[in-house]
Amino acid sequence: MEADIRKPRSLAARVLTIATVWAVIALFVIGILILTLYRNGAERGFSDLLRAQLYNVINSISLNAAGRLDGTPQLGDLRFSQPGSGWYWIVDIVGQGQAGRLDSVSLGDRTISVVSADTVPFNDRFERVYPSEDSTGEQVLVAETEVLLGDNGEIARFRVTGSMDDLNADVGAFSRQLILFLVVFGVGSLLVNAIAILFGLRPLDRIRRSLEEIRAGKTEALEGNFPREIAPLTGEVNALIDNNRRIIERARMQVGNLAHSLKTPIAVLLNESRSMAPDQARLVNEQATAMQNQVQHYLDRARIAAQQNSVLVRTDTAKVLPRLLRVMERLNPDMQFELVVSGDVPMLAMEQHDVEEIMGNLLENAGKWASNKVRVVVTPEPAASGADTRPMLVISVEDDGPGMPDDQLSEAMKRGRRLDESKPGTGLGLSIIKEISEEYKGSITLGRSEFGGLKATVSLPVAVR
């Protein structure tokens, strides 16, 4: 469960997350690979440069008649003239120490550590390249070879060094440029990927908006041209909606047929009861009326059950309530009817006939018992956080009439129960409201109004957009 919660709920967010992670990993690996290749190439170039300078020194040094080293190499690099630059050349006669030695001006009084041939052997051209350091601790790369000079078998060791700081600085500058370019490229790629993903998912967004319009009752099917990958989905959704519509229409037709088939026999029973003896007539009339009420009751329940889960059943409360209040004002010209709305009035997931039945009964009952005023308050109520509930629309109707004792509130909800015979009616209004609202997973409660009369509050399901 926790893993499901942590997953991004947006398909675009999931794709973008995967693309971002993959881009970061790929660019990191590519950066390491390029930097490694560049450093290897830079080290080879550095070694080749030292070898070239080494042979320039060899060609510039010879033994004079006295058997001493002689020559002044011209390497064309000012760093060999700058003291402590790390770029040095050293030539010495093996076995003669400082007496048989020449070196560059840049070396000064420094010395270069010599690595034994056992540690770094010479190659087939009798050359070797190895890292070392001077007497001050500066890291250098040494290119070394030994050459036979003169006729007496003197062996001269030639060394040319280059500063590793220069090599590292060059690699570091390249690394900074590479990181900058990869970051710019990565950000650009992510932006292009985001645009491509959002553009590619636009058909799904169109389907979402179309489904919202269907749930709101604005359209009855998914319309438009969709890519072939999701075209079968739209076809199946339209087929499901059409099948749902046919089921509803078939249920309505069957309810109507049943109502018509029972209407005539019940009417015949009621008509025949008039010609019977008074006691028998009253009994038949009561039973036939009860049959009529029960048939109507269960027909209404069947109709509501067939419609309550339909995505096409919607009622615009903002239009129904004002119209009912105008009707009540015409029927009760001396009565004041007030409508108070808190926020935007949402659509109800109910058949309009059932909404009118509920509100009509509430307003009729309030107008019957009120002295001067009836107030209707409409308040949207969001779904409870973390609960398996849906948003509701709470509508309260209160009047300034005599009200009802607390011990009679539950009795008033029973079908056919009349607590006051002074007013005309059948006692079915509140029970009808209770049955219809409960069929739609709503509720009704009775209480006392702040005006002193009765306050009836119904909670009805809101159409989820």
Buried (B, 14 or more C-beta within 10 A) or exposed (E): EEEEEEEEEEEBEEBBEEBBEEBEEEBEEBBEEBBEEBBEEBBEEBBEBBBEBBBBBBEBBEBEEEBBBEBEBEBEBEBBEEEBBBBBBBBBBEEBEEEBBBBBEBBBEBEBEBBEEEEBEEEEEEBBBBEBBBEEEBBBBBBBBBBEBEEEEBBBBBBBBBBBBBBBEBBEEBBEEBEEEBEEEBEEBBEEBBEEBEEEBEBBEBBEEBBEBBBBBEBBBBEEEBEEEEEEBBEEBBEEBEEBBEEBEEBBEBBEEBEEEBEEEBEEBBEEBEEEEEEEBEEBBEEBBEBBBEBBBEBBBBBBEBBBEBBBBBBBBEEBBEEBBEBBBEEBEEBEBEEEBEEEBBBBBBBBBBBBBBBBBBBBBBBBBBEEBBBBBBBBEEEEEEEEEBBBBBBBBBBBBEBBEEEEBEEBBEBEBBEEEEEEEEBBBBBBBBBBBEBBBBBBEBBBBEBEBBBBBBBBBBBBE
